[in-house]
Amino acid sequence: HVVVDGVSWRVLLEDLQAAYQQACQGAPVSLAVKTSAFRQWAEHLSRYAGSETWAAEREYWLKALGEGSEELPCDFADGAMTNLQAAHAASRLDKGLTHKLLKLAPAAYRTQVNDLLLTALARTLCQWSGQPGVRIALEGHGREDLFDDVDLSRTVGWFTSLFPVRLTPQASVGDSIKHIKEQLRQVPRKGIGYGVLRYLGAEGFAGQLNALPEARVTFNYLGQFDGSFSRDQGALFVPASEACGRRQDDNAPLGNWLSINGQVYDGELVLDWTFSREMFRAETVQRLASAYELALKEVIEHCLDESSQGVTPGDFPLVGLTQQQLDRLPIAARDIEDIYPLSPMQE
């Protein structure tokens, strides 16, 4: 895992199973065609880092991250933060609630699962801190479709992007979902430009990004792994239950004050909270993890209520309607397929 990301593991597992099955049948091993090299991707990013394509994002990052200076509470601000002090807490949903979250809840506001997970997290963290907003570092797969001559669909390497967002929940659950959904949709190119501008772009602007308040929480939802390890779908391997041992030296720094990694396996959503026991008391983080479970259940129950529905400006990119205008439309949100502008002749 030092040199390959989560998507690469899927490619490797697929190749390993295909090769094994072909060999068992006495057939020559023949794997899917290789796609663009990691080096080609890196060279493209470096070459285009200074172009106006990326420069157009500068105003977004400065404005989005420069507002507010909210800090999270910390039990012991001077505590060490290395693997030696790492401790864990957990949030989980049972199979019934996980099914509702994955299959039913997103329809109410045309969201993705991640939108709902982050809405519950933002509400939990802001209630804890007493602040109107919170900065959260998000991980993305990073394999964005930026260049016509680069295909990364089966490339093995580390492409993961990491970028901060500032989320501001609203008073009600429904308004929070709509507002945070729009804040996430406004992130350009799924966040990959933040890393390009900070590490490959002009030094002056990189310094401005470095000076912005830091995100103290990292959140990464890895998705559903049930299909990858389903015997019914031909999977030959399942995850081992044993610990894999130390992945890093004890003195290596932890990724953040709080690092939350979630995934669905065997039909259940589990989120692992990693923290330093010298910065936070165990009961502090476990209370947060438990509060997050309750907030997520509240979001799910709200979305399953027949009266809960709504659309947001990002659902209709061809027209420039505000949220207030959409909320006043004399038609139920679930009955709106799309909204188009008038043609010149219609006008």
N, C-alpha and C positions, 0 to 999 in steps of 0.2 A: 504493500500500500504506500510505499515511499514514492513510487514513480507512476502509479496508475490510480485513477479516480474510480468512483462508484460505477459510472457508465462503462468504463473499461472492464471492470469485473464481469459485467453482463456479457460483453463481447468474448472475453476469455472463457467464461463458463460455457457459452454457446459453442465455441470452437472445440473445447475439450470434450463436450458431450458428442458433438458431431464426429470428431475424429475417433472417439472410442467406439461408437456404433458402427462406423464404416470398417474399422479394424476387426471388430467382432464378426462382421459379415464377410470378411476376407477381401474387401474392396480397398482400392488405393485411397489413401486419405486425401480428400479434396475439400478445402475450406473456401468460404466466401471470398470474393475479391477484396483485396486490400484497398483502403481509401487513403486520402492525403496524409502525408507524414506530419508528425507533430512539429518538426523543424520548419516545414513550409508554413504552418499556421503562425509560429512564433515570428518568422521573418516578415510575414504580411502585417502582423500587429505592429512590429517595430517600424516598418516602412511607413505605415499610415498614421502613426501616433501623432504626428505633427500636422496632419491635414485639417482642413476646415470642417471635415465631416465630424471630427471629434471635438473641435473647438466650439461647435454649436452647443455642445452639452455643458460647457463650463458654467453658464448662467444658471442652469437647472441645479447642478450640484451645490453651488454656493448658496443659492436661495433656499433650497430644500433642507440643507443641513445646517445653515447658519441661523435659522430661527430658534429661539429658545436656548437655554443653557441648562436643561434639566439634568440633574445627577440622581443616580439611584442611591438608596440608603446602603450602608455597609456596616456590619458589626464591628470590624477591626480593619480600618482603612490601611494600616501599615503592615498588615499581615503578608507573609510570603505567598507567592502564587506559582508554585511549580508542581510537577507530577507527584512529588513526595507528599504534598499536602492535599492531593485530590480526594474528594469525597463525592458521593452520588445520592440523588433522590430520584423519585420516579412519579410520573403521572400516567394513568392508563384508563382506557375505556374498554368495557366488555364488548363481546361480539355484536350484541344487538345495537348498542350505541354507535359502534364503529361502522356497522352497515348503514345506519341512518346518516352518519356524517359523510360517508363516501358516495352513497347512491341517491339519497333523498334530499338532504339539506341544501346542496348547491343550487337546486332549481329555483328556490325562492327569490334569490337576488342575482341569478346568473353568475354565480361565483365559481372559483376553483376551491378545492379543499384547503389550499394554503391560505386563501383569504380568510376563511373561517377560523383556522388555527391561529392566525396572527391577530384577528380581531379579539379573540378570547385572551390571547397573551397580552396584548396592549392594554386591555381593560384591567387585567390582573396586575400588571406592573404599575400602571398609573394609579390604581387604587392603593397599592402598597407605598408608592413614593409620594402621593399627594400632588403630583405634577400633571399638567394638561397633556403632555406628550412624552414619548419615550423613543430613544434611538436604538435600533436593533440591526445588527449586522446579519445579512442574509447570504446564504450560499446558493449559487446557481450552478447548473452543469457546465456553463461557459461555452458550450459548443454552438454559438450563435451563427446564423446564416448571414455572414458579413461579406463574403467574397465569392464571386461566381465560380472561380476556379479552385475552390477548396471544398472538399467533402469530408466531414469528420465523423460520419455515421458509424464507421467501424474502426476508427483510429484509437489505438491504445496509448494513453498518456495521462498527464494531469492537466485538465483544462478548467478545473473548478474556479468560478469567479466568486469574489467576496466583496460585498458592497453594503454601505449603511443606508437605512431609510429612517425617517422620523414619522412616527405614526401618532395620530391624535384621535383617540376614541371620543364619541359623543355621549350625550346623556342617556339615550336609549340604545338597546341592542340593535334594532333595525337601522337607526341612523349611523351607528358605529360601523356596521357591516358595509353600508353604502359608502361611507366616507373613506374607510381604510381600503376598500376595494379600489376606489378611484386613486388614492395615493399610490397604491402599488402599480396600477396601470400607467401612471404618469412617469414611472422610472424608464428612461430611454434605453433601448437595446437590452432590456432585462438586466441592466446594471453593469454590463461588462466594461462600459466606458469609464467607470470610476477607477478601476485598476489601470486601464490604459493611460489615463490622464495623470494618475498619481505616480506611476512607476516608469512609464515610457515617454511621457509628455514633457513639456517645457518645465524647467526647474522652478521658475517663478510661480506657476500655477500649482505645481505639486506642493510647494511650501504653503500656499493658501489652504489646500485641502488638509494638509497635516495640522494646520492651526485650528481647524474646526473641532468642536466637542466630539469626544469619542463615543462610539456605541459600546456599552458595557455588557451587552447581551448578544450572543450569537445564536441564531435559530436556523436549523436545517431539517426540513422534512424530506426524508429519502423516498417516500412513496410506498407502494405495495410490493411486497416480495413473495406473496403467496404463489403467483403464477410462475415465477422463476424456479420454484422448488416443488411444484405440484406433480405428483406421480401420474395423475390422470393426463397431464400434458406432456408426459415423456421425460420428466426430470430424473436424472440419475443420481443426483446429490442433494443433500439437505444440510443446512447449517449445523455445525457441531455444537453441542451444548457446553463443552468444556471451554474454559478460559484459554485464550491464545498466548498468554504470557505478556511480558512488558513490551510495548511497542516503542517506547522512547526511554531515554535515560531519566532517572528520578529528578535530575536537576533541570530538565527541559521545562520551559515556561508553559503554563496552561494557556489555552487559546483566548480566554476572556474571563471576566468576573463570573459570568454564568454562561455555560454552553449547553444548549438544549438540542438534542438530536432525537428525531422521531421517525418511526416506521411502522408499517402494518405487516404483521406476520401471524399466521394461523388465525386470521380474521380479527385480530385485536390491535388497536393502536397503543403503542407504548412510547413514552417520551422520557429520555434519560437526561437529568439535570446534573452537570458536572460543575463543581465549585471547589474553592480552597477552604479547608476547615480552619485555616488561620485567618481567613477574611470573613467567613460567615459561620454562625452556629448551625449545626445540622438541623435543629428544629426550625430555624428561620427559613431555610430553603425547602424543607418538607412542607411547611405551611403554605409556601408559595406554590409548590407543586400540587398540593391538595386544592388550593384556591383556584388554580388553573383548571383542574378537573371540573369543578363546579361551574366556572365561567364557560367552559366548552360545552357542558351539558345545557346550560342556559341558552347558548347560541343555537345549538341543535334543536332544542324544544321550540325556540322562537321561529326558526325556519320551517318547522313542520306544522306550525299553526296555519290554517287555511287563510287567515286574514293577513299573514305576513308575506308580502311580495313587494318587489320594487325593481326599477331599472335605474341605471346611472348614465351620465353623459358618455362614458367610454363604450357603452353598448351600441351607440349610434354615431360612429365617427364621421359620417357624411353630413351631419347637421350640427349646428352649434347651440344646442339647447342646454340650459343650465339645469341643475338638480331641481330647483324650485319650479321651473317650467314643466319638467317631466312629472313631478309630483302632482301637478295640477291637471294633467291630461285626463279627460273625461272617459277613460277606458281602463279596464283592469290591466295591470302590468303583464299578467300571464297571457293576455290576449294580443299583445303587441309582438309581431314577428320581427319587424324592422321599421325604421323611419328614414324616408328618403327626402331630399330637397326637391323643390319644384324645378322642372326644366325651364329654360328661358321662355318657351312658348306657353307653358302653363302659367308662368308668372304674368 
